[in-house]
Amino acid sequence: MFFRTKRSGSREYLQIVASQRDGDQVRQRVLATLGRLDELNASGQLESLLRSGARFADAMLVIGAHERGEAPVVSARKIGAPLIFERLWRETGAREVVERLAGERQFGFSLERAVFLTVLHRLLASGSDRACEEWRHGYALPGTEDLKLHQLYRTMGWLGEPLGPVSAEADRFALRTRKDQIEEDLFLKRRDLFTVLDLVFFDTTSIYFEGAGGESLGQNGHSKDFRPDLKQMVVGVVLDNEGTPVCSFLWPGNTADVTTLVPVVERLKTRFAIGQVCIVADRGMVSRETIAETTRRGWQYILGVRMRRFKEASVEVLGRAGRFAEVHPKSPDPKDPSPLKVKEVWVEERRYVVCQNNAQATKDRHDREAIVAALEAALERGDKSLIGNHGYRRFVKTSGKHFSIDTAKIKAEARYDGKWVLTTNTGLSARDVAVKYKQLWTVEAIFRTMKSQLNTRPIYHKCDDTIRGHVFCSFLALVLRKALEDRLAAAGHSFEWQRLISDLEALQDIEIEHQAKRFVLRTQARGACGAVFQACGVALPPTLRLHAA
């Protein structure tokens, strides 16, 4: 039954109507005509009628009492993110793997719940484990109510503990920990006959410490955060060609990127049972020793080359004449691939692929011209205006105690416009090598957006084991984030991450008390929230329900 209005001349009448099925048709029958709508509103009879009927509808009664402030709020808990990521925690197999491994020991508390709590904290807020212990009180997280801070610390230590004896002389690349076992079990759970890992992407970042940085992980090294004054650790992540995190690596902060490639591939082949794998990595992974070792072991690679620092690339490779073959022509459609040309160059037994994007070349030229114009204006104001400006540094030279524009450097820089150089030992065509490497840019974009989860500072742990566990929870957060993004993409949705999280955070269960009973009132699902629940196959809780005792 429902209300409807019926117009007769200039007047409007309010009716109660019921829908009834008559054979294959649905017919509407007027049960009662209540009167003229304007007179019902003016006399207050309609409001009185609705209030009287609300006594027989608990939901309306409780909601009305809450809106009038007659039903006090007992508690409020956020439920959106816990419901969604709890489902993904199970579907990715993370819950089963952690529960099974944790069952080998008696901890006296739910270690799986402690891990999930920490992972959810990384997804929504990040920060220290002490902050996590306070943060959880605002969320509906069954099974975490009685967890204590020291139990979270024990959980981090369990995740990062070595699985074998460790000596002072142990190879830092050979150390195997509990978190490695979890990564491998997770991969095996999602692997099937159609799962391949013949192409993987590898990237690293650094995370600095405000404190001592553990027993051995915290070391001074090349800081990608521009904080060389602080100790740091190096974090590496391997993604498959769909951008799904496969495994992670944690090394002391003085570990050079070029030394990490070989142990990464070694672990993929031995621990993940991958027969043939081609690793795609950026320019920081290239050295003659690394390339020689991977070649000796028969591994395939596609690696970016530092054109300006690697003399063979800047002089011999870029200096070779040859015709470029077109891979993607220039197109007015922004959805089409960027224009791309390639040519193959051999230097002795080493194979290179030179890639060129004319549109990027034009942009590089315009950017350089803008820098030079700004540099000329800065020089007119005096040399002091150049202090601290990294953009100017490569285009100036010293003349006694003063700076001047170096035209030779400007001319030399033009050689690199729109170009990049790759080296590979695969049998792929030059075109396919370039296309595969361009996939790395897409994966790197995913990696950059995911680094907010890897930003686990501040880290106050003093032991390497707990530091490894703390950072590994960020890796698990990446796994859940990618799982959610995949489900949304499959449903045809694309949301900005912070907007998505904000909409999930707005969904709450508000516990209210009315007439000696407790009810749970769910707030409205706003923005992306409904689409996220639908894409993940999670049902929204009822708007109002009786509180379970």
N, C-alpha and C positions, 0 to 999 in steps of 0.2 A: 504494500500500500504506500501511497505517496500523496502529497499535496500538489494541486495544480490550480491555475487561475483560468477562468473563462470570461471573455469579454462579451457584453451584451449592450450594444450601443456605446455610450460613453462610460458605462459602469463596468467594474471588474469584480467577479465573484470568486470566492475561495471554495474549492471542492476537495473532498477526500475520494480518491480513485483507487481501485484495485485492478490488477491485470490478471486475466484468466485465459487459459488455453482452451480453444474451441476447435478440435480437430488439429489441422496444421496451422491454424492462425491463432494469434494472441489478441484478445479483445479487452478493452478497458471498460469497466463498469463503475458508474458514479455511486458511491455509497452514501454520501451526504453532501449537501451544499450548505456551508456554514454561514454564508451571508456575504454582504458587500465587504470587500477587503479594506476600503478606506474607513468604514464604520467600525470594523473589528479592531483595526489598529488604533483608531481614535479613542475607543472605549476601554482599551486594554484587555478586552476579552480574549484576543488571540494569544497574548503573552501569558495570561492566566491559564488558558487551556494547555499551552505547551508545558508550563511549569507543573501543572497537575499531572500530565501524562509522564513527565520525567521521573515521577516517583516510582514508576514501574519499570524503569530502565536504569539498572545500576550504573552502566557506563556513563550515561548522560548526567546522572546524579552526582557521581564522584567527580567527573570533569568539571561540572558546574561549580561544585563546592571548592575545588582546587582553584578555579579562576577567581572566585570571590574571596579567596584567602581563608576559607573556613576549614580546609583540610591541610594541616601542617605537613611540611616536607620533612621526612625522617632522614633520607639520604638521597644522593644523586651519584650515579656511576655512568661513565662513558662506556658504550657497548659496541659501537660501530667497528672500530679497528680490531678489538678482541675477537668478535664473531668472524670477521673475514679472514684474518691471519691465522686464527685457530683452525679454520677449514683448510687453508693452504699448508699449514704446518703438518696436518695429517696427510693431505693428498701428495705432497712432495716426498713423503716417507720419513721426514725428519723426526717426527714424534716416535715412530716405531723404532728407528735406529737408535735414538738416544735412550729410550726405555730399555731396549734389549741390552745395550752395552752397560747401562747403569745397573741393570739387574745382576751383574756379576759381582757387585759389592753391596754391602749393607750400609747405607748412609744415614738412615733414621729420618729422612725427609725426602720429598719427591724431587729428585735431581732434574728430571725432565721438565717439571713445572718451573724450576729455577732457570733452566736454559731458555725456555720459551719466554719467560718474563723479561729476561735480559735482551733477547732478540727483539721483542716487541718494543722495548725501550729504545733500542737503536733505530728502529724504523720511525718512531714518532718523535723522539726528543733527543736521543743520544746523551752522552755525558758519562760520569763516573758511576760505579756500582753503588756507591753511597747515595747518589742522587736517585738511582733507580729504585732503591728500597723505599724512599719517601714517595716517589712519583706514583707507584702502583696503587696507592690508596684511592685515587680518583677513577679507577677502572674496575669493571666487572670481570675479574679474572679468577674463575673457580680453581681452587687448589693452591693458590698462592697466598692466601690470607695469613697463614702462620709462618711464612718464610722469614728468617732473620738475616741480617746483613752478613754475619759470619758464615751462614750457609751459602750465600751468593759467592763469597770468596772461595769457599771450598769447591763450589761448582766450577769456578774459573780455573782453579788449580787442577781439577780432574780433566777438564778439556785440554789443557796444555801440558799434561804430564808426559814425560818420555815413556815409550813402551819397551825400552831396553836400557841396559846400563849406559851411563854417560860418564866419560872421562874428560879430564881437562884438555886432552889432546884430540878429542873427538872432532871429526869433520863436521862443521856447522851445516853443511848441505845434506849430510847423511842422517841427521837427527830425525827420528820418527816419533810422532806424538799421537795422543788420542784423537786430536782433531783431524789428523791425516786419515785415520781409520774411519771416522765418520764421513769424511768427504768421499772416500772410495766406496763405502757402503751405499751412500746416497746415489752415486753414479750407477752402481750395479742395479739399484732398485728401478731406476727410470730407463735403463738400457734394455732394448729389445732387438729383434732381428733387423729392424729398420734404423736403429741408432748407429750413427757413424761418428767417428772423431778423427777423420783423416786430415782435417784442417782446423787448427786452433790458433787463437790470438793471445798474446802474452804482453802484459804491461805491468809497470811497477810505479809505486809512489812511496813517499817517505812520510812518516808520522813522528813528530818531535814530542819530547817529554818535558813537562814542567819540573819533574823531580829527577831522581837519580837514573831512572831508566832500566831498572832491573839489575840482574847479576852480570849479564854479558850482552844482552840485546841492545842496550843503550850505548851508542858510540857516536862520536863526531864523524860526519861524512858530508858528501855533497847534498845540500838541503834543497829540495824542490819547493820548500815553503819559505826559502830565503831567511832561514834562521840558523846559520852555521855556528852560532854561539851555544846552541842547545844540543843535547844528545838526542839521537833519533833512532828509529828502526826502519828497515825497508820492508814493504809489503808488496808481494807480487800476486797477481790473479790471472788465472787461465780461463778464457771464455771459449765456448765453441762457436761455430760460424753463425749461430742464431743469437749470440749474445748471452747465452745461459752460463752462469758461473760453474766451473768444473772443479777447481781446487785452488787453494791459496798457499802462499809461502811467506814465512816470516824469518828475516835475517837481521843480524846486527847492522847498525846504521852506517858502518864504513864499508859495506859490501858494494862493490861496483856492479853496475847493471850487466856489463859484458861477461861477468863470471857466473851469472845466474842461468843463462840459457841452457847450458849442457845439463846441469842437474834437474832442471825442469822437464826437459824431454826424457831424461833417464827415468824419472818417476812416472811419467805418463805411460811409458812403454812397459815398465816392470810392474807397477801397481795397478794400472788401469787396463792392463791386457790389450793395449793398442798395438796392432801389428805395424802398420805404416802410418806415419803422421808427418804432416808438413806444418811447421810452425811459422807463423807470420808475426813479425815483431818490428818495432820502430827502430830508428837510427841508433839509439843508445845501446843496442845489443851487439853492434858490429865491431869486431876486431879480427885481425888476421888469425890469432890463436883460436878464437871461437869458431870461425869458419873452417879452419883446418881440422879441428876436433870433430865438428859435426859431419864434415865430409868423410873423415876416417871411419866414423861409426855408421856411415850409410844413411844418415838422416837427411830429410829434405827441409829446405827453408826458403822463405821469401823475406828478405830483410831490407829495410830502408838504409841508405848510405848517407853519411854526413858529407855533402858535396863540398862544403867550404873547408872542412878539416881533413878530408881524405884526399891526398894529392893525386892518387891514381884516378879518382872520380873527377876531380876538378880539371885536371890537365889532359889525361889520356882519353877518358870516356866522353866528357863533354866536348873535347877538341876533335873527335873523330867526325869526319863528314859522313853523310848518309841520308837516305830518304826516310821520312817518317811515314808510317802506315796509320791510316785513320781508324780509330776504334769506335768513337761516338762522334758524329758530326754535330755542328752547332745547331741548336733547335730553339725556336721561339717558345716552345712549351716548357714551362718551369718544372714540370714533372719528369721530363726526359733527363737522362744522365748528362753530366757535364761534358763539354767537348773534350776529346782526348785523342792524342796521337802518340805512337810509340815507335821506337827503333831498337834493335838489338846490337850490342857491342861486345866483342870478345877481347879480353886482354890476357894473352897466353891462354891458360885453361879456365880463366875466371869469366863468368857470364854476367853481363849487366843488361838492364833494360832502362833506357832513357824515356821518360814520360813527359809529355808537354800538353799544357792546357792554355790555349791562346787567350781565353777569357781571363784566366788567372794572371797571365802575363801582363795583360793590360792593367789589371788592378794593381799588381806589384809595381808597375812603372809609375802609375799615378800616386801610389802611397809613397814611393821614394821621392818623387818630385815634391810632394807636400812636405816631407821631412826636410829636404834640402832648402825649400823656401823658408820654412820655419827656422832652420839653422842659420840662414843668411840674416834673418831679422834678429835672431838672438845674438849673433856676432856684432851687430851694430850697437847693441846695448852693452856690450862688454863681455869678456871671457867668463866672468862669474856666473852669468846666466846659464852656462853649460853644465855647471856642477850638478851631479846627480841625475842627469838626463841620459839614460841608456840608449835611447833612440838616436841621439846625435853621435855617439861615440865612434861608430864604425865609419863615419864620413868626415872625420876631422883629422888634421895632422898638426904637430907642434912646429912653430916657427920661433925659435928662441924660447921666450917665456909666454908666447901667445899661441892661440889656436887659429887655424885657417881651414877652409874647405879643401878636401883632398879629391880632386877631380878624377884621379886614377882609380881610387876606390869606388867612386860612383860608377865609372865606366865598367869596372870589373864586376860589380854587383849586378849589372844589367844582364850578364851571361846566365844568371840563375832565374830570371823572370819566368814564372809559370812552369818551371821544370822540377822534377825530382828523379832521383836515380835509385834503382833497386838492384840487388844482387840475388841470384838464385841458382840452385843446382837441380831444379826440377826439369822435367821434360815438357812442361807446359809451353805453349806458344807465348811470344812476347805480349800479345793481347791479353791472354788469360792471366799471365803473371800480374799485369797492371790491374786488371779487374779484381783479382783476388786481394791485392794489396789495398785497393780502394775500399774493400769490405772492412779493412782494419780501421778506417776512419769512422765508419758507422759504429763499429764495436767500441772504438775509443770514445765516441760521443756517449755511448751507453756507460762506459767506464767513468767518464767525467761526471755524469749525473749521479752515478752510484757512489762517488767518492764522499758525498755527504754522509753516507752510512759508514764509510771507513774512517771518517773524522771522529774518532772515539775519545778525543781529549775532553777533560783531563784524565790521564792515566796515573793513578796513585799507587799501583801495585809495586812491590819491591822485588818480587820473585819472577823469574822468566816464565815459569809455568803459568802463573795467574795472568801475566801480561799476554801470553799467547792465547789463553782462553778468552780474555777480554776482547781481543781483536778478532778472534774467530767468530764470536757472536755477531760481529759486523758482517762477516762473510755470509753467515746464515741469513742475515737480514737482506743481503743482496739476492739470495736464492728466492726468498719469499716475494721480494719486490718484483723480480723478473717473472715469477709465476703469475702474479696479479696482472702485470702488464700484458703478458701473453693472453690471458683469458679475456681481458678487455679488448685487445686487438682482434681476437677471434670473434667477438661479439660486435665488432665494428665501431668501438669507442676509442677515443684518444683524449685523455685528460692531462692537464698539467699536474705534476706530482703533488705540489704543495696545496693546490686547490682540492685535489682528491682527498688528501689527508685531512684537510680542514673540514670537508663535508662529513667524513667519517667521524671525526672528533665531536661534531655537533650532535650526533645521535646519542641520546642518553636514556637511561631508565631512572625515573624519579619515583622514589618510594614515598607514598603519602598515607596518612592515617585518617580514617573517616568512620564514625559510628562504631568505634572499637574494633575496626577491621583495618588491615593494611593492604593497600593496592599498589601495583606498579604501573605507572603511566609512562608510555614511550613517547618521546618527542617526535616531531615530524621529520621524515627523511628528506633532506634538502639537497639540491644540486646534483652532484654525481653519485650520491649515496645509493639511490635506487638502482641505477645501472650497474654499480659495483656488486651489489647483493645479487642481482639477477645473473650477471656474468659468472659469478662464483657458485651459483646454485645454492645460495643461502637464503632462507625465508626470513623476512622481517618479523620480529616478535609482534604479538597483538598490541594494539594501541593501549588497551587497558586489560589487566589481568589481576587476579587475586594473588597476593604474595604467598609463596610457598612457605609453610612453617619450617 
